[in-house]
Amino acid sequence: MSELSLHPFRHLYVHIPFCKHKCGYCDFNAYAGMDRLMPDYVDALERELGFARERYTFQELETVYLGGGTPSLLPPHLIARLLGFIRRELNVATDAEVTLEANPASTDEARIEAWMKGGVNRLSLGVQGFDPRALAVLERKTDAAQATRAFRLARAMGMANISVDLIYAVPYQDMAAWIETLRRAIALGPDHVSTYCLSFEEGTLLHRRRAEGRVPEVDSDLQWDQLDAACVELEAAGFRRYEVSNWSRPGFESRHNQAYWRCRPVYGAGAGAHSYATDGTGAWRWWNVARPREYIAATPSPRADGEELEPRKAVAESLMLGLRTADGMTAPAGFDAELSRLVRAGLVERRSGRIVPTRRGLDLHNQIALAVL
């Protein structure tokens, strides 16, 4: 890989790994009880971004995404400093989408003010649910009242683009509770909603509890019924399912996530962050060391490892990701047999030279992934 030949980065992801409490279902690169590292971590992010700016080409950034972890935990002065550094040292477009993930419990006036002054214009609020029993299973330390307060406060202060995350197929959450969760979320008036099926990832506390019989299995029929309920409720409220797990009002699709689904180059900064780059003939992926202390010590060059994607694998990944979206993609060469099987299975269809997933294909995207990867 020659850095000079890589296509320029127009999308930036910044990982903030801190959490007050790591939820039982979470397998993200997130750590509780490390708040004292925050100043050193922001120092390290600035060192990495400065090094990356010298090593790679960055053109006008179209999207910036601060994910985690819980980015909203950063004190106002630190998040203001980090956002200011990004705008000062990297070329951020005036109309760029700048997203910050927030927990309702750490969404307050001082923080929102710092976010908006720093250029954040899209808030991704980790509500996850409104049902107390489901929140207890997920080990969420926030409740419906906090989520409602955080949303209304952000809106009142001028945040014009707010997304809400919800989780379905949670043990003990019946259909009535899930529909009530959907309706309470819709009643807030979000611009975007993400609905994720709960997964029991190996190594998480929730996975161990299920293995020990302390948490029940979720009936597969109920899981599909809850997904169908999301389709019905959100479509009736004017949302369009533009990706497997994402719904938006017209014009509020996540531009940053679309960069991933379209395999655009994205630079990932921070502990455990992944980058993806292309040069017209090849594709590369690399990732940083994961633990915050090790990341701080390793900067300005915290890369842990990486891989070059063999050409067919790169195209297969782009096909798999493109077929996560309702608009699909132009059919790539070399996958006629796989796509024909998917058409016969009713998972995709051909429309004006494009391959587009059906509703069944969006629901069963894992079958598409297995077929093309």
Order of alpha helices (4+ residues) and beta strands (2+ residues): beta-beta-beta-alpha-beta-alpha-beta-alpha-beta-alpha-alpha-beta-alpha-beta-alpha-alpha-beta-beta-alpha-beta-beta-beta-alpha-beta-alpha-beta-alpha-beta-beta-alpha-alpha
